[in-house]
Amino acid sequence: MIPVERALEIVLASTPRLPTENVDFRRSLGRVLAEDVIADSDLPPFPRSAVDGFALRAADVKRTPARLRVLGVVAAGTSPAFAIGPGEAAHVMTGAPVPDGADAVSMVEQTRELAPDRVEILQSVEAGQNVAPRAHEVAKGETVLLSGTRIDPAALAVLATVGKTEARVARVPRVAIVATGNELVPPWETPGPGRIRNSNGFSLAAQCVLAGAEADYLGVAGDDLDSIRKLAEDGLTRDVLLFSGGVSMGLFDLVEEVLQKLNVRILVDAVALKPGKPLVFGTAPEGKLVFGLPGNPVSTMVTFELFVRPALARLQGADEPSRSTLSAVLTGSLSSKGPRRAYLPGWVSPNAVGALEARPLPTRGSADVVAFAKANALLILPEDVDRLDAGASVRVQLLDNFAFKSNRWPRAERHEKN
């Protein structure tokens, strides 16, 4: 077995960058930029009012109340045809250009209109107050997005703001998924004796989509060399081939044997990880990546998060492909026996003062996908630690559903009663 960090190093060092393409920026959400994006103009391109109010000279309202002559109204999207002189003001809207000569804006709430062309300023303002100067946010020629950035709604807004209507991005990775095992039946069938419904093929496809990849679920390979080889050959036409199951030490764990016959160079075949020890990783000709993930559902999803997700991010050019770990305080004890690092299901949420707390969730092992579905994070127990008690600090890795589940505790009564 090799440590988790070493296994990830091998995976990332073996992962190439995919070719790039230009796409309409409106279809770029979730893609990874393959070039820096440069501002084509100053932002804002003119001194801009930050509030609805009156543009004026701060020197004219040092003593208040002060009465000024109103030259006109400046709406957003217009350009004032006048300048502000001593004793003058202009009614400006939020986002509108501040006329030449004015150096501040008094909020409308701090004024009193006396007549259509007269206003009384009730509170003094400082020079620059409520005005965003030209290039206050970004100067023309400045880099606004870096290559390797995954495009989220805010980044898409930046592309629109600087007129980058075509984004240079990495091609979307294509992933083939194969579940293995004679015991598997489709979810829409009732399992017979000794059979179970297949969940891994569908959970892996969902994880791939959330990681920005295209997922092709090829079906279930039986526990025989011919069935596995047929689907492996099909899968190797994609960028990444994922197997679930068939990679341990049993008589019918044949995936690694088939991969070697297909000229896949095996670089990892066991990781000091719990759950997920029997992880296989290798490279095929033309830079294709192959993963053999353990068959238990929780092991499958955990090893995807730790190794496959970073590889998919690196394929797309992400500079920081792995998710960061955070620190939280345990609200209950966390334990795991053995020399392997454990990634256990947990519930992370902020407490009353904003610090993160981590609640370990009861689980019956790596097949207990029901317990795992209640988690919004993985709680990490180091290799040299068998137990952490309540109040101890623990490293956590957030899962995709953290944002959707972080405001309520999960129901785990079934596990807690047994």
KEFISE-342527 format. One record per residue (C-alpha): residue in three letters; z, y, x. Coordinates in steps of 0.001 Angstrom, whole numbers, plus 500000, padded with zeros to 6 digits. Each point is the difference from the previous one (the first is absolute). Example, Ala and Ser with C-alpha at 12.3 -4.5 7.8 and 13.67 -1.06 7.14 Angstrom:
BEGIN
ALA507800495500512300
SER499340503440501370
END
This chain:
BEGIN
MET500000500000500000
ILE499349503549501095
PRO501840503160498878
VAL498724502042497074
GLU499103502967502221
ARG497999497838502405
ALA498094498355497155
LEU499121503412498559
GLU498893501237503435
ILE497623497044500277
VAL498606500613496510
LEU499376503703500556
ALA498592499525503508
SER497475497537498530
THR498979502223497083
PRO496789502031500404
ARG499130503216498197
LEU497445499638497237
PRO496795502067499932
THR500135503349498225
GLU498026501511497150
ASN499717503264498094
VAL501261500039496423
ASP500236502665497316
PHE503477501492500399
ARG500676499277496326
ARG499782496279500800
SER502047500174503192
LEU503472499407498567
GLY501784497298501970
ARG497427499977502796
VAL500818500811503633
LEU498378503006501667
ALA497836499226503019
GLU499773503598501218
ASP502100503133500193
VAL499416502462497161
ILE499630503673500980
ALA500577503052497804
ASP496730501829499339
SER501763503285499176
ASP503348501735500117
LEU502497498908497361
PRO500591502153498126
PRO496756501861500757
PHE501595503331498980
PRO503545501401499612
ARG501147498280496801
SER502651500907497479
ALA502639497294499596
VAL501199501361496644
ASP498926501944496930
GLY500992503595500644
PHE498967503280501573
ALA498429500374503454
LEU501361503068501742
ARG501200501541503252
ALA503548498930500812
ALA500673503466501423
ASP499446501510496528
VAL502804497964498381
LYS502787500173502571
ARG501920502030497433
THR499909498720496450
PRO499214500491497260
ALA496649501230501264
ARG497068501031497813
LEU496450499175501138
ARG496503500609498668
VAL498177496746499087
LEU496379499972501190
GLY498935496879498159
VAL500410496266499508
VAL499044497344502590
ALA499520496543498489
ALA499669496765501922
GLY496370499462500946
THR499175503701500219
SER499756502410502917
PRO501662503431499647
ALA497635502957500377
PHE502787502397500964
ALA502724500417502601
ILE503658500853499474
GLY501152503408501230
PRO503389501750499986
GLY501624499906496572
GLU497486497465498665
ALA500074496381498846
ALA497786497339498433
HIS500916497375497435
VAL499251496640501709
MET500098496429498783
THR501261496960501912
GLY497291498891502447
ALA498099503289499785
PRO499007502003503095
VAL502423502728501003
PRO498049503297500272
ASP499635501739503348
GLY502824502412500662
ALA502623497923498179
ASP502480498026502093
ALA502285498461497337
VAL500106498894496378
SER502844500744497600
MET500541497266497423
VAL499183501086496472
GLU503555499081498945
GLN501268502788502271
THR497772502703498518
ARG499672501984496802
GLU496661501125498645
LEU500092503651498957
ALA496345500425499028
PRO496702498199500665
ASP499732501883503286
ARG503700500427500845
VAL502645497487501134
GLU503634500313501005
ILE501197497765502848
LEU503629499058499440
GLN500766498220503295
SER498841500671503534
VAL497911497470501940
GLU499385499415503677
ALA496615500160501686
GLY498334496596499663
GLN502142498923497050
ASN498150497798497476
VAL496786500216502045
ALA498359497057501786
PRO498002501561502881
ARG496491498893500802
ALA500091496674501923
HIS503697499677499162
GLU499547496257499337
VAL497058499039502224
ALA497613501856502299
LYS496276499254500056
GLY499289497238502520
GLU503486498515499771
THR500389496231499514
VAL501355499333496516
LEU499823496175499876
LEU500061497571502924
SER497842496944500474
GLY502031496956498978
THR501501501721496939
ARG499970497980496798
ILE498645502246497268
ASP502542500596497248
PRO499732502573497185
ALA501285502801502256
ALA497493499149502752
LEU497232499860497404
ALA501042503506498911
VAL499667501138503625
LEU496479498554500191
ALA499062501960496892
THR501648503171501304
VAL498002500024503244
GLY496754498931498339
LYS499913496553501624
THR498048498387497185
GLU499062496974502126
ALA502780498196501825
ARG499400497810503034
VAL502139496915499410
ALA500329496439501186
ARG498249497325497981
VAL502266498186497556
PRO501174496645501436
ARG498757496930498154
VAL502593497253499681
ALA499500496398498869
ILE503024498206498563
VAL500482496232499773
ALA503031498241498544
THR500590496409501073
GLY501698497014498416
ASN499174497131497654
GLU503018501000497930
LEU498524503326498878
VAL498575500630496537
PRO498698503312498580
PRO502508502308498285
TRP498376499383496610
GLU500645496249500173
THR503208498109499252
PRO501021498116503175
GLY500224496233499788
PRO502507497856501896
GLY500383501170503612
ARG497735503010499462
ILE500726503757500056
ARG498052503106499073
ASN498265501847502818
SER501415503489500535
ASN499229500667503674
GLY496283500485499568
PHE500591502761497484
SER502943501693501711
LEU498065500146503279
ALA496993501529498245
ALA502294502638498502
GLN501591500761503381
CYS496534500381501537
VAL498942502502497346
LEU503157502069500543
ALA499243499943503741
GLY496543501495499385
ALA497940496820500383
GLU497525498117497835
ALA501354496576499066
ASP497886496929499256
TYR502085497114498698
LEU498004496887500831
GLY502207497486498213
VAL502188497049500920
ALA499244497634502876
GLY501250496459499619
ASP502067498306502692
ASP496976498558501783
LEU497875501142502922
ASP496736500307498092
SER501413502175497212
ILE501755502314502447
ARG496961500230502272
LYS497624500862497167
LEU502093502969498858
ALA500782501049503585
GLU496300500216500851
ASP499457502176496938
GLY503015502150500827
LEU498893500606503582
THR497090502071498710
ARG502574502740499214
ASP501992502167502397
VAL503253498158499361
LEU500763496481498766
LEU503427499298498484
PHE501322496515499354
SER503204499407498125
GLY501630496645500711
GLY498869497117502140
VAL501318501465503274
SER503328498228500492
MET500731496587501559
GLY499357497689497047
LEU497456497182499863
PHE497721502070497763
ASP500351503342501816
LEU496423499987501260
VAL499017503674500121
GLU500587500512503727
GLU497982496878500853
VAL497065501219497910
LEU500135503474501514
GLN499864498643503531
LYS496925497948499087
LEU498385503215498769
ASN500551501660503410
VAL502930502111498855
ARG502140500881503010
ILE503618499473498965
LEU502248502681501514
VAL503174499565497930
ASP501282496836498331
ALA503717500639499411
VAL502157503119499735
ALA503783500372500234
LEU500085501261496438
LYS501775499055496786
PRO498281499509497664
GLY496625499383501621
LYS500435497947503180
PRO496747497980499707
LEU497641502968500385
VAL496563499396501519
PHE497789502790501320
GLY496721499767501834
THR496650501632500582
ALA496581498643499112
PRO496650500944501527
GLU498787503544499277
GLY503542501339499866
LYS500988498337496720
LEU503760499662499412
VAL501598496856498586
PHE503526499651498655
GLY501695496829498857
LEU503007501103497958
PRO502821497715498855
GLY499627498535496525
ASN503302500972498418
PRO499324503125497899
VAL502625502252501583
SER499004498909503520
THR496389500762499137
MET500759503533498839
VAL502441500801502813
THR497612498876502749
PHE497216501992498350
GLU502161503130500125
LEU500981499468503638
PHE496672498908501500
VAL496991500117497657
ARG500618503477498591
PRO500211501565503510
ALA496817498162501017
LEU498139501340496955
ALA501216503497500838
ARG498861499653503627
LEU496583498723498872
GLN499659503267498094
GLY500997502088503004
ALA503579500862499099
ASP501847501191503105
GLU503393498901498632
PRO499172496751498193
SER503537498733499460
ARG502394501386497457
SER503069501744501347
THR503429498475499565
LEU502843502114498680
SER503765499747500244
ALA502210499345496970
VAL503634499112499338
LEU500670496556498542
THR501844499815496689
GLY500569496250500366
SER499992497359502716
LEU496760498701501502
SER499802496682501822
SER497506497542501431
LYS500577497048502312
GLY497872499155502997
PRO498330501763502937
ARG497147501539498027
ARG499801503592498768
ALA500427500078496241
TYR498226502240497503
LEU501967499698496769
PRO499380501494496546
GLY501977503120499244
TRP500293503031497788
VAL499981503380501758
SER500838503252498252
PRO501565503365500851
ASN503681500531499238
ALA501588503146498582
VAL499681501879503313
GLY496448498846500703
ALA500742497296502601
LEU498231496669499576
GLU502009497016498815
ALA498761496401500160
ARG501140497334497574
PRO499227496391501045
LEU498508497992497131
PRO501011496390499363
THR497177497600500831
ARG499523496261500089
GLY497598500000502903
SER496386500558500928
ALA498658498491496779
ASP502059502329497773
VAL497281502470499093
VAL501928501112496899
ALA502806501383502181
PHE497484501570502390
ALA498284501784497102
LYS503262501880499381
ALA500073501394503536
ASN498648503363501095
ALA500702499472503709
LEU500503497417502726
LEU503434500061501653
ILE499769499035503668
LEU502652497805501614
PRO499473499857503794
GLU499623496739501906
ASP503432500204501618
VAL501899500833496804
ASP501075497423497404
ARG501686502419497618
LEU500356503684499161
ASP502782501117497670
ALA500068502746497397
GLY500103503411501663
ALA497917498920502985
SER496724501679500869
VAL496877497922499416
ARG496328500610500754
VAL497762499830496955
GLN496254499871499431
LEU498918501445496674
LEU497536498135497798
ASP497191501484497926
ASN502077500041496841
PHE502809502121501473
ALA498658503184498386
PHE499786498328496596
LYS503303498111500031
SER502299502236502015
ASN501698501640497029
ARG501543496910498394
TRP501863496940501187
PRO498344496609499417
ARG501388497452497626
ALA501029496922501969
GLU502468498401497620
ARG498410496546500145
HIS500641499777503742
GLU503422501640499950
LYS501344497592497359
ASN499098496908502019
END
